[in-house]
Amino acid sequence: MQKVIQNITSHKQVILSYLAIFIVLLFLIPFPQHGGYDRLCWITWANFIFGNGLENIYKFDVDYLPLYHYVLYFYGLIQGSSEKIVSNINQLKYVTLLFEVVSIYFVYLLILPKYKTQFTAFFATLFILLNISFLYDNFLYGQVDGIYTAMAFLSIFFAINKRVGLSLLFIVIAINFKLQAIVFLVLVGLILVPEIIKKFSFSNLISWILPSLIFQVLVILPFVVSGDFSTLVYVIKSSMGRYPKVSMGAYNIWYLIFDAPYEINDKQGVFGRSYHKYGLLLFFVTSGIALLPLIQNAFNAILRRKVKEVSVAYILLVATIIPFVFFFFNTQMHSRYVHSSVLMGGAYALYTKRVWSYVLLSVAYFFNIEGGIKMLKGDISEYKTLLFQPKFVVFVFLIALLRLFYELFYKKYLSSERN
């Protein structure tokens, strides 16, 4: 795998192919049929930054972490006027699409040893890139989840390849785009622990941590100078409780319990515990089960200096499960919060050539996000067909999740050699 990383020049034709697909998709991106709350936010925030400076954005009522405000800053700088910021707002999709194509290129690098030629691996990755469930979030909906997802995948990619500093840097970048990326932090840390133990020295520790630390300081520095650091901290702390509903559009486990979970405050509950706490408990238990082999491996590395090699397949499988159970069990979830599982699950499917869990996940995600947004339907009336009914979609999600856990326990992906 190190040879793959070191010889990127040998992938010129593949890179050009991805570039060509990126350009074609740019011309196919539709202009939104309606404004939408988030699109209005991009316009308002970009105009505020354009007129008042990036460093003052947290004086405005924003709820995003810093890095996307940098994207809006450069977007406004390129547009040059408030009028163009409004009229060209669709161009923000180009940024997210670029991150998504880059993430698919790294999927290609990861799966390449499993395929006979570069172009069979390249064509296999189109199974993800041209998947409507993967494209919908940005291409149709105009959301930016593809950015933090790409950065999280790069962090996992470099962790697999034992590049500690780069892995830490990319997970920090991911979290600075969206706080949801924090669900990958434990996974990345556990993958890296054996390598950190093996090569530990104070000079290595500094080389691993310093790039992430410098990056983080530079990102928050404008807001510290403007006196808004405390506001930024408040945005981070309040993000989990900003929309205290049992569901914000995610067709997850709560639709098996309530007919209209979007109408129920998640601070309510039973047996002295809120629905929010039950959701967190289920998430921590299921993600802990998925991470257990890595946790045991980390303890062995620390206490016994004896480590089993963790398979790439297992890592990709866990990377698929963790955001999935985050979406499926927690309250306050939007449909797009399972988006990162589509990329991770696609990489797992292509690496192992076990595709059914990925297909089920993709189908359920599409039914969920289109059932809520109705972008393809073209009107706001509810779908009547069974395929878009919440309880049916939850059932498909559940089958996909059970299949993933089945593969986790019965395929023996933790072994003495990488699979």
C-alpha beads as a LAMMPS data file, in Angstrom:
LAMMPS data file: protein, C-alpha beads

419 atoms
418 bonds

1 atom types
1 bond types

-500.0 500.0 xlo xhi
-500.0 500.0 ylo yhi
-500.0 500.0 zlo zhi

Masses

1 110.0

Atoms # bond

1 1 1 0.000 0.000 0.000
2 1 1 2.918 2.352 0.664
3 1 1 3.952 1.899 -2.968
4 1 1 0.488 2.990 -4.057
5 1 1 0.816 6.210 -2.057
6 1 1 4.363 6.912 -3.209
7 1 1 3.620 6.416 -6.910
8 1 1 0.606 8.655 -7.464
9 1 1 2.140 9.700 -10.785
10 1 1 1.414 6.178 -12.041
11 1 1 -2.314 6.938 -11.693
12 1 1 -2.413 9.903 -14.117
13 1 1 -5.018 8.380 -16.419
14 1 1 -7.281 7.501 -13.509
15 1 1 -6.908 11.006 -12.044
16 1 1 -7.806 12.517 -15.416
17 1 1 -10.833 10.214 -15.590
18 1 1 -12.050 11.441 -12.196
19 1 1 -11.446 15.020 -13.310
20 1 1 -13.519 14.415 -16.433
21 1 1 -16.379 12.992 -14.369
22 1 1 -16.146 15.977 -12.012
23 1 1 -16.442 18.416 -14.932
24 1 1 -19.386 16.540 -16.447
25 1 1 -21.194 16.485 -13.103
26 1 1 -20.638 20.255 -12.727
27 1 1 -22.732 20.823 -15.841
28 1 1 -25.437 18.406 -14.658
29 1 1 -25.950 19.879 -11.168
30 1 1 -29.515 21.228 -11.136
31 1 1 -30.456 24.621 -9.763
32 1 1 -32.671 24.181 -6.693
33 1 1 -36.403 24.351 -7.282
34 1 1 -36.921 26.099 -3.963
35 1 1 -34.824 28.107 -1.523
36 1 1 -34.671 25.926 1.515
37 1 1 -33.552 26.960 4.959
38 1 1 -29.911 25.898 4.576
39 1 1 -29.512 27.581 1.196
40 1 1 -30.853 30.775 2.745
41 1 1 -28.248 30.361 5.520
42 1 1 -25.399 30.085 2.990
43 1 1 -26.591 33.277 1.272
44 1 1 -27.068 35.201 4.525
45 1 1 -23.814 34.059 6.119
46 1 1 -21.738 34.609 2.971
47 1 1 -23.120 38.132 2.634
48 1 1 -22.448 38.873 6.299
49 1 1 -18.854 37.658 5.959
50 1 1 -18.448 39.624 2.715
51 1 1 -19.591 42.827 4.404
52 1 1 -18.220 42.395 7.926
53 1 1 -15.253 40.023 7.658
54 1 1 -14.806 36.365 8.466
55 1 1 -13.635 37.096 12.005
56 1 1 -17.037 38.602 12.902
57 1 1 -19.285 35.759 11.715
58 1 1 -19.895 34.512 15.275
59 1 1 -21.420 37.899 16.105
60 1 1 -24.179 36.722 13.804
61 1 1 -26.580 33.905 14.634
62 1 1 -24.709 30.956 13.103
63 1 1 -24.538 27.341 14.252
64 1 1 -21.715 25.956 12.076
65 1 1 -18.133 25.239 13.040
66 1 1 -15.385 27.442 11.566
67 1 1 -14.166 25.728 8.403
68 1 1 -17.298 26.063 6.309
69 1 1 -17.288 29.770 7.085
70 1 1 -13.868 29.858 5.415
71 1 1 -15.479 28.284 2.349
72 1 1 -18.154 30.988 2.422
73 1 1 -15.468 33.657 2.842
74 1 1 -13.583 32.560 -0.279
75 1 1 -16.857 32.088 -2.147
76 1 1 -17.818 35.705 -1.397
77 1 1 -14.326 36.895 -2.320
78 1 1 -14.562 35.173 -5.715
79 1 1 -18.089 36.480 -6.391
80 1 1 -17.174 40.047 -5.476
81 1 1 -20.658 41.375 -4.745
82 1 1 -23.776 40.605 -2.722
83 1 1 -25.803 40.232 -5.894
84 1 1 -23.501 37.546 -7.276
85 1 1 -23.370 35.785 -3.905
86 1 1 -27.136 35.360 -4.189
87 1 1 -27.394 34.554 -7.893
88 1 1 -24.485 32.091 -7.945
89 1 1 -25.168 30.311 -4.659
90 1 1 -25.548 27.025 -6.550
91 1 1 -21.795 27.107 -7.201
92 1 1 -21.167 26.126 -3.580
93 1 1 -22.154 22.620 -4.686
94 1 1 -18.980 22.554 -6.792
95 1 1 -16.856 22.721 -3.648
96 1 1 -18.586 19.774 -1.982
97 1 1 -18.519 17.782 -5.229
98 1 1 -14.758 18.296 -5.459
99 1 1 -14.287 16.875 -1.958
100 1 1 -16.536 13.942 -2.853
101 1 1 -14.562 13.100 -6.006
102 1 1 -11.298 13.333 -4.045
103 1 1 -12.693 10.911 -1.453
104 1 1 -13.595 8.452 -4.232
105 1 1 -10.042 8.683 -5.554
106 1 1 -8.770 7.595 -2.141
107 1 1 -11.283 4.746 -2.147
108 1 1 -9.705 3.751 -5.469
109 1 1 -6.219 3.799 -3.887
110 1 1 -7.429 1.661 -1.003
111 1 1 -9.168 -1.013 -3.069
112 1 1 -6.609 -1.129 -5.894
113 1 1 -4.708 -4.176 -4.519
114 1 1 -7.961 -6.157 -4.692
115 1 1 -8.430 -5.593 -8.457
116 1 1 -6.519 -6.812 -11.491
117 1 1 -5.974 -3.440 -13.145
118 1 1 -6.206 0.244 -12.339
119 1 1 -9.243 0.681 -14.541
120 1 1 -11.217 -2.197 -13.065
121 1 1 -10.658 -0.546 -9.673
122 1 1 -11.590 2.838 -11.167
123 1 1 -14.822 1.546 -12.707
124 1 1 -15.670 -0.215 -9.445
125 1 1 -15.553 3.123 -7.582
126 1 1 -18.243 4.501 -9.893
127 1 1 -20.543 2.170 -7.958
128 1 1 -20.245 4.792 -5.209
129 1 1 -19.630 8.025 -7.103
130 1 1 -22.640 7.656 -9.409
131 1 1 -24.918 6.246 -6.720
132 1 1 -27.929 8.568 -6.380
133 1 1 -27.841 8.015 -2.620
134 1 1 -24.274 9.346 -2.530
135 1 1 -24.954 12.280 -4.874
136 1 1 -28.320 13.357 -3.464
137 1 1 -27.061 15.150 -0.341
138 1 1 -25.047 17.708 -2.313
139 1 1 -26.129 17.306 -5.935
140 1 1 -29.858 17.773 -5.311
141 1 1 -30.202 18.884 -1.689
142 1 1 -27.260 21.295 -1.590
143 1 1 -25.891 20.039 1.740
144 1 1 -22.215 19.817 2.676
145 1 1 -21.917 16.464 4.481
146 1 1 -19.675 15.204 1.692
147 1 1 -16.879 17.494 2.917
148 1 1 -16.479 16.184 6.453
149 1 1 -17.124 12.658 5.173
150 1 1 -14.241 12.982 2.710
151 1 1 -11.900 14.299 5.408
152 1 1 -12.896 11.505 7.803
153 1 1 -12.257 8.912 5.100
154 1 1 -8.817 10.381 4.392
155 1 1 -8.073 10.195 8.119
156 1 1 -9.014 6.499 8.139
157 1 1 -7.040 5.906 4.925
158 1 1 -3.870 7.356 6.448
159 1 1 -4.472 5.544 9.745
160 1 1 -4.641 2.246 7.842
161 1 1 -1.341 3.162 6.208
162 1 1 0.214 4.076 9.581
163 1 1 0.657 7.747 8.757
164 1 1 -0.115 9.043 12.228
165 1 1 0.387 12.767 11.672
166 1 1 -1.680 12.912 8.485
167 1 1 -4.449 10.814 10.011
168 1 1 -4.724 13.109 13.026
169 1 1 -4.639 16.201 10.825
170 1 1 -7.490 15.033 8.605
171 1 1 -9.752 14.027 11.500
172 1 1 -9.178 17.479 13.011
173 1 1 -10.074 19.048 9.661
174 1 1 -13.213 16.896 9.466
175 1 1 -14.376 17.930 12.944
176 1 1 -13.762 21.598 12.124
177 1 1 -16.164 21.237 9.208
178 1 1 -18.899 19.400 11.097
179 1 1 -19.092 18.148 14.639
180 1 1 -20.680 14.870 13.458
181 1 1 -17.197 13.812 12.345
182 1 1 -16.328 13.295 16.006
183 1 1 -17.984 9.860 15.788
184 1 1 -14.891 8.713 13.850
185 1 1 -12.405 10.040 16.408
186 1 1 -12.329 6.948 18.623
187 1 1 -12.021 4.646 15.598
188 1 1 -9.072 6.611 14.221
189 1 1 -7.430 6.739 17.653
190 1 1 -7.762 2.994 18.185
191 1 1 -6.319 2.230 14.752
192 1 1 -3.333 4.460 15.506
193 1 1 -2.579 3.280 19.060
194 1 1 -0.372 0.284 18.075
195 1 1 1.669 2.419 15.674
196 1 1 2.040 5.186 18.261
197 1 1 3.193 2.668 20.892
198 1 1 5.586 1.000 18.455
199 1 1 7.259 4.230 17.300
200 1 1 6.781 6.376 20.375
201 1 1 9.335 9.057 21.127
202 1 1 8.956 12.686 22.117
203 1 1 10.225 13.834 18.739
204 1 1 7.713 11.595 16.958
205 1 1 4.946 12.755 19.291
206 1 1 5.667 16.374 18.404
207 1 1 5.785 15.572 14.680
208 1 1 2.440 13.758 14.924
209 1 1 0.588 16.394 16.949
210 1 1 2.160 19.683 15.841
211 1 1 0.545 19.923 12.352
212 1 1 -2.943 19.397 13.820
213 1 1 -2.242 21.865 16.619
214 1 1 -0.938 24.546 14.261
215 1 1 -3.891 23.998 11.943
216 1 1 -6.386 24.276 14.807
217 1 1 -4.807 27.463 16.154
218 1 1 -4.820 29.073 12.705
219 1 1 -8.469 28.157 12.151
220 1 1 -9.750 29.685 15.392
221 1 1 -7.270 32.593 15.545
222 1 1 -9.487 35.154 13.722
223 1 1 -12.326 34.477 16.172
224 1 1 -10.016 34.708 19.180
225 1 1 -8.688 38.074 17.959
226 1 1 -12.224 39.381 17.388
227 1 1 -13.254 38.341 20.913
228 1 1 -15.750 35.698 19.746
229 1 1 -13.976 32.543 20.921
230 1 1 -16.488 32.076 23.753
231 1 1 -19.320 32.276 21.208
232 1 1 -17.644 29.610 19.107
233 1 1 -17.352 27.389 22.184
234 1 1 -21.056 27.969 22.888
235 1 1 -21.944 26.952 19.308
236 1 1 -20.049 23.690 19.821
237 1 1 -21.592 22.988 23.232
238 1 1 -25.146 23.804 22.156
239 1 1 -25.112 21.900 18.877
240 1 1 -26.462 18.672 20.402
241 1 1 -29.536 20.299 21.870
242 1 1 -30.402 22.904 19.276
243 1 1 -33.336 20.908 17.845
244 1 1 -34.652 18.769 20.741
245 1 1 -37.005 16.542 18.770
246 1 1 -37.025 12.748 18.807
247 1 1 -36.486 12.865 15.036
248 1 1 -35.662 15.716 12.653
249 1 1 -36.476 13.652 9.574
250 1 1 -34.406 10.525 10.131
251 1 1 -36.439 7.359 9.585
252 1 1 -34.724 5.553 12.413
253 1 1 -35.681 3.337 15.355
254 1 1 -37.911 6.016 16.838
255 1 1 -40.392 5.558 13.971
256 1 1 -40.955 2.034 15.259
257 1 1 -41.984 3.508 18.625
258 1 1 -43.863 6.688 17.632
259 1 1 -46.007 7.591 14.639
260 1 1 -44.755 11.196 14.596
261 1 1 -41.430 11.435 16.483
262 1 1 -40.783 14.861 14.931
263 1 1 -43.576 16.215 17.135
264 1 1 -42.140 14.854 20.407
265 1 1 -39.575 16.654 22.542
266 1 1 -36.676 14.291 23.244
267 1 1 -36.400 15.606 26.803
268 1 1 -39.541 13.601 27.524
269 1 1 -39.074 9.963 28.413
270 1 1 -39.972 6.967 30.537
271 1 1 -38.643 5.364 33.724
272 1 1 -36.848 8.528 34.753
273 1 1 -34.720 8.827 31.588
274 1 1 -35.270 11.028 28.527
275 1 1 -35.561 9.639 25.002
276 1 1 -32.368 11.541 24.232
277 1 1 -30.452 9.588 26.883
278 1 1 -31.879 6.264 25.710
279 1 1 -30.722 7.079 22.185
280 1 1 -27.223 7.947 23.361
281 1 1 -27.071 4.743 25.422
282 1 1 -28.033 2.605 22.422
283 1 1 -25.467 4.401 20.272
284 1 1 -22.658 3.942 22.795
285 1 1 -23.498 0.261 23.348
286 1 1 -23.710 -0.657 19.657
287 1 1 -20.655 1.351 18.633
288 1 1 -18.752 -0.104 21.605
289 1 1 -19.613 -3.620 20.423
290 1 1 -18.355 -2.781 16.928
291 1 1 -15.138 -1.301 18.320
292 1 1 -14.474 -4.050 20.876
293 1 1 -11.759 -5.911 18.903
294 1 1 -9.932 -2.624 18.323
295 1 1 -10.279 -1.706 21.993
296 1 1 -8.803 -5.069 23.015
297 1 1 -6.022 -4.594 20.482
298 1 1 -5.213 -1.140 21.857
299 1 1 -5.031 -2.455 25.432
300 1 1 -2.747 -5.282 24.296
301 1 1 -0.516 -2.744 22.579
302 1 1 -0.331 -0.588 25.705
303 1 1 -0.039 -3.298 28.377
304 1 1 1.614 -6.223 26.617
305 1 1 3.192 -4.671 23.534
306 1 1 1.541 -7.520 21.618
307 1 1 -0.698 -6.606 18.717
308 1 1 -2.800 -8.414 16.133
309 1 1 -2.855 -6.859 12.708
310 1 1 -6.321 -5.414 12.110
311 1 1 -7.723 -6.065 8.657
312 1 1 -8.651 -3.241 6.326
313 1 1 -12.021 -4.929 5.794
314 1 1 -12.774 -4.805 9.526
315 1 1 -11.823 -1.123 9.762
316 1 1 -14.043 -0.192 6.812
317 1 1 -16.892 -2.246 8.247
318 1 1 -16.670 -0.478 11.611
319 1 1 -16.363 2.885 9.828
320 1 1 -19.683 2.056 8.150
321 1 1 -21.416 0.895 11.317
322 1 1 -20.498 3.770 13.645
323 1 1 -22.200 6.651 11.751
324 1 1 -25.038 4.238 10.944
325 1 1 -25.819 3.499 14.616
326 1 1 -25.296 7.199 15.422
327 1 1 -28.082 7.975 12.946
328 1 1 -30.271 4.983 13.752
329 1 1 -30.489 5.230 17.555
330 1 1 -29.955 8.871 18.502
331 1 1 -32.653 11.513 18.717
332 1 1 -32.419 14.867 16.871
333 1 1 -31.215 13.109 13.708
334 1 1 -31.693 14.372 10.148
335 1 1 -31.902 11.922 7.241
336 1 1 -28.514 13.072 5.904
337 1 1 -26.676 12.103 9.095
338 1 1 -26.237 8.590 7.679
339 1 1 -24.528 10.031 4.580
340 1 1 -20.997 9.155 5.670
341 1 1 -21.991 5.479 5.979
342 1 1 -22.653 5.427 2.239
343 1 1 -19.040 6.309 1.420
344 1 1 -17.575 4.047 4.107
345 1 1 -19.988 1.227 3.241
346 1 1 -19.216 1.590 -0.439
347 1 1 -15.487 1.306 0.245
348 1 1 -16.149 -1.791 2.364
349 1 1 -18.335 -3.330 -0.358
350 1 1 -15.727 -2.765 -3.069
351 1 1 -12.840 -3.964 -0.895
352 1 1 -14.565 -7.197 0.193
353 1 1 -16.928 -7.583 -2.801
354 1 1 -19.793 -8.034 -0.336
355 1 1 -22.319 -5.560 -1.695
356 1 1 -25.739 -6.375 -0.236
357 1 1 -25.457 -4.414 2.992
358 1 1 -24.312 -1.395 0.976
359 1 1 -27.177 -1.777 -1.494
360 1 1 -29.758 -1.981 1.299
361 1 1 -28.236 1.012 3.078
362 1 1 -28.197 3.069 -0.119
363 1 1 -31.800 2.192 -0.961
364 1 1 -33.039 3.049 2.534
365 1 1 -31.082 6.324 2.594
366 1 1 -32.514 7.353 -0.780
367 1 1 -36.076 6.569 0.320
368 1 1 -35.517 8.506 3.542
369 1 1 -33.964 11.645 2.089
370 1 1 -36.270 11.833 -0.953
371 1 1 -39.290 11.006 1.201
372 1 1 -38.506 14.026 3.337
373 1 1 -37.245 16.528 0.742
374 1 1 -39.297 15.362 -2.279
375 1 1 -36.844 17.011 -4.683
376 1 1 -37.473 14.479 -7.455
377 1 1 -41.212 14.503 -6.832
378 1 1 -41.348 18.230 -7.437
379 1 1 -44.072 19.096 -4.931
380 1 1 -44.594 19.145 -1.180
381 1 1 -47.404 16.599 -0.940
382 1 1 -46.491 13.391 0.888
383 1 1 -45.600 10.215 -0.953
384 1 1 -48.353 7.599 -0.900
385 1 1 -46.309 4.641 -2.115
386 1 1 -45.079 2.060 0.399
387 1 1 -41.417 2.558 -0.519
388 1 1 -41.296 6.038 1.012
389 1 1 -43.282 5.280 4.160
390 1 1 -41.147 5.765 7.300
391 1 1 -41.834 2.377 8.906
392 1 1 -40.986 0.532 5.681
393 1 1 -37.746 2.524 5.323
394 1 1 -36.831 1.791 8.958
395 1 1 -37.317 -1.909 8.209
396 1 1 -34.847 -1.695 5.274
397 1 1 -32.354 0.235 7.429
398 1 1 -32.695 -2.407 10.133
399 1 1 -32.001 -5.278 7.732
400 1 1 -28.909 -3.451 6.466
401 1 1 -27.683 -2.853 10.018
402 1 1 -28.243 -6.466 11.057
403 1 1 -26.339 -7.673 7.980
404 1 1 -23.412 -5.395 8.851
405 1 1 -23.274 -6.755 12.395
406 1 1 -23.550 -10.297 11.054
407 1 1 -20.501 -9.700 8.877
408 1 1 -18.703 -8.089 11.816
409 1 1 -19.090 -11.168 14.025
410 1 1 -19.007 -14.049 11.558
411 1 1 -16.498 -13.046 8.888
412 1 1 -13.533 -12.984 11.322
413 1 1 -11.998 -9.788 10.038
414 1 1 -9.537 -9.515 12.927
415 1 1 -6.597 -11.727 12.037
416 1 1 -2.839 -11.979 11.989
417 1 1 -2.740 -10.629 8.439
418 1 1 -4.578 -7.857 6.661
419 1 1 -7.485 -9.160 4.622

Bonds

1 1 1 2
2 1 2 3
3 1 3 4
4 1 4 5
5 1 5 6
6 1 6 7
7 1 7 8
8 1 8 9
9 1 9 10
10 1 10 11
11 1 11 12
12 1 12 13
13 1 13 14
14 1 14 15
15 1 15 16
16 1 16 17
17 1 17 18
18 1 18 19
19 1 19 20
20 1 20 21
21 1 21 22
22 1 22 23
23 1 23 24
24 1 24 25
25 1 25 26
26 1 26 27
27 1 27 28
28 1 28 29
29 1 29 30
30 1 30 31
31 1 31 32
32 1 32 33
33 1 33 34
34 1 34 35
35 1 35 36
36 1 36 37
37 1 37 38
38 1 38 39
39 1 39 40
40 1 40 41
41 1 41 42
42 1 42 43
43 1 43 44
44 1 44 45
45 1 45 46
46 1 46 47
47 1 47 48
48 1 48 49
49 1 49 50
50 1 50 51
51 1 51 52
52 1 52 53
53 1 53 54
54 1 54 55
55 1 55 56
56 1 56 57
57 1 57 58
58 1 58 59
59 1 59 60
60 1 60 61
61 1 61 62
62 1 62 63
63 1 63 64
64 1 64 65
65 1 65 66
66 1 66 67
67 1 67 68
68 1 68 69
69 1 69 70
70 1 70 71
71 1 71 72
72 1 72 73
73 1 73 74
74 1 74 75
75 1 75 76
76 1 76 77
77 1 77 78
78 1 78 79
79 1 79 80
80 1 80 81
81 1 81 82
82 1 82 83
83 1 83 84
84 1 84 85
85 1 85 86
86 1 86 87
87 1 87 88
88 1 88 89
89 1 89 90
90 1 90 91
91 1 91 92
92 1 92 93
93 1 93 94
94 1 94 95
95 1 95 96
96 1 96 97
97 1 97 98
98 1 98 99
99 1 99 100
100 1 100 101
101 1 101 102
102 1 102 103
103 1 103 104
104 1 104 105
105 1 105 106
106 1 106 107
107 1 107 108
108 1 108 109
109 1 109 110
110 1 110 111
111 1 111 112
112 1 112 113
113 1 113 114
114 1 114 115
115 1 115 116
116 1 116 117
117 1 117 118
118 1 118 119
119 1 119 120
120 1 120 121
121 1 121 122
122 1 122 123
123 1 123 124
124 1 124 125
125 1 125 126
126 1 126 127
127 1 127 128
128 1 128 129
129 1 129 130
130 1 130 131
131 1 131 132
132 1 132 133
133 1 133 134
134 1 134 135
135 1 135 136
136 1 136 137
137 1 137 138
138 1 138 139
139 1 139 140
140 1 140 141
141 1 141 142
142 1 142 143
143 1 143 144
144 1 144 145
145 1 145 146
146 1 146 147
147 1 147 148
148 1 148 149
149 1 149 150
150 1 150 151
151 1 151 152
152 1 152 153
153 1 153 154
154 1 154 155
155 1 155 156
156 1 156 157
157 1 157 158
158 1 158 159
159 1 159 160
160 1 160 161
161 1 161 162
162 1 162 163
163 1 163 164
164 1 164 165
165 1 165 166
166 1 166 167
167 1 167 168
168 1 168 169
169 1 169 170
170 1 170 171
171 1 171 172
172 1 172 173
173 1 173 174
174 1 174 175
175 1 175 176
176 1 176 177
177 1 177 178
178 1 178 179
179 1 179 180
180 1 180 181
181 1 181 182
182 1 182 183
183 1 183 184
184 1 184 185
185 1 185 186
186 1 186 187
187 1 187 188
188 1 188 189
189 1 189 190
190 1 190 191
191 1 191 192
192 1 192 193
193 1 193 194
194 1 194 195
195 1 195 196
196 1 196 197
197 1 197 198
198 1 198 199
199 1 199 200
200 1 200 201
201 1 201 202
202 1 202 203
203 1 203 204
204 1 204 205
205 1 205 206
206 1 206 207
207 1 207 208
208 1 208 209
209 1 209 210
210 1 210 211
211 1 211 212
212 1 212 213
213 1 213 214
214 1 214 215
215 1 215 216
216 1 216 217
217 1 217 218
218 1 218 219
219 1 219 220
220 1 220 221
221 1 221 222
222 1 222 223
223 1 223 224
224 1 224 225
225 1 225 226
226 1 226 227
227 1 227 228
228 1 228 229
229 1 229 230
230 1 230 231
231 1 231 232
232 1 232 233
233 1 233 234
234 1 234 235
235 1 235 236
236 1 236 237
237 1 237 238
238 1 238 239
239 1 239 240
240 1 240 241
241 1 241 242
242 1 242 243
243 1 243 244
244 1 244 245
245 1 245 246
246 1 246 247
247 1 247 248
248 1 248 249
249 1 249 250
250 1 250 251
251 1 251 252
252 1 252 253
253 1 253 254
254 1 254 255
255 1 255 256
256 1 256 257
257 1 257 258
258 1 258 259
259 1 259 260
260 1 260 261
261 1 261 262
262 1 262 263
263 1 263 264
264 1 264 265
265 1 265 266
266 1 266 267
267 1 267 268
268 1 268 269
269 1 269 270
270 1 270 271
271 1 271 272
272 1 272 273
273 1 273 274
274 1 274 275
275 1 275 276
276 1 276 277
277 1 277 278
278 1 278 279
279 1 279 280
280 1 280 281
281 1 281 282
282 1 282 283
283 1 283 284
284 1 284 285
285 1 285 286
286 1 286 287
287 1 287 288
288 1 288 289
289 1 289 290
290 1 290 291
291 1 291 292
292 1 292 293
293 1 293 294
294 1 294 295
295 1 295 296
296 1 296 297
297 1 297 298
298 1 298 299
299 1 299 300
300 1 300 301
301 1 301 302
302 1 302 303
303 1 303 304
304 1 304 305
305 1 305 306
306 1 306 307
307 1 307 308
308 1 308 309
309 1 309 310
310 1 310 311
311 1 311 312
312 1 312 313
313 1 313 314
314 1 314 315
315 1 315 316
316 1 316 317
317 1 317 318
318 1 318 319
319 1 319 320
320 1 320 321
321 1 321 322
322 1 322 323
323 1 323 324
324 1 324 325
325 1 325 326
326 1 326 327
327 1 327 328
328 1 328 329
329 1 329 330
330 1 330 331
331 1 331 332
332 1 332 333
333 1 333 334
334 1 334 335
335 1 335 336
336 1 336 337
337 1 337 338
338 1 338 339
339 1 339 340
340 1 340 341
341 1 341 342
342 1 342 343
343 1 343 344
344 1 344 345
345 1 345 346
346 1 346 347
347 1 347 348
348 1 348 349
349 1 349 350
350 1 350 351
351 1 351 352
352 1 352 353
353 1 353 354
354 1 354 355
355 1 355 356
356 1 356 357
357 1 357 358
358 1 358 359
359 1 359 360
360 1 360 361
361 1 361 362
362 1 362 363
363 1 363 364
364 1 364 365
365 1 365 366
366 1 366 367
367 1 367 368
368 1 368 369
369 1 369 370
370 1 370 371
371 1 371 372
372 1 372 373
373 1 373 374
374 1 374 375
375 1 375 376
376 1 376 377
377 1 377 378
378 1 378 379
379 1 379 380
380 1 380 381
381 1 381 382
382 1 382 383
383 1 383 384
384 1 384 385
385 1 385 386
386 1 386 387
387 1 387 388
388 1 388 389
389 1 389 390
390 1 390 391
391 1 391 392
392 1 392 393
393 1 393 394
394 1 394 395
395 1 395 396
396 1 396 397
397 1 397 398
398 1 398 399
399 1 399 400
400 1 400 401
401 1 401 402
402 1 402 403
403 1 403 404
404 1 404 405
405 1 405 406
406 1 406 407
407 1 407 408
408 1 408 409
409 1 409 410
410 1 410 411
411 1 411 412
412 1 412 413
413 1 413 414
414 1 414 415
415 1 415 416
416 1 416 417
417 1 417 418
418 1 418 419
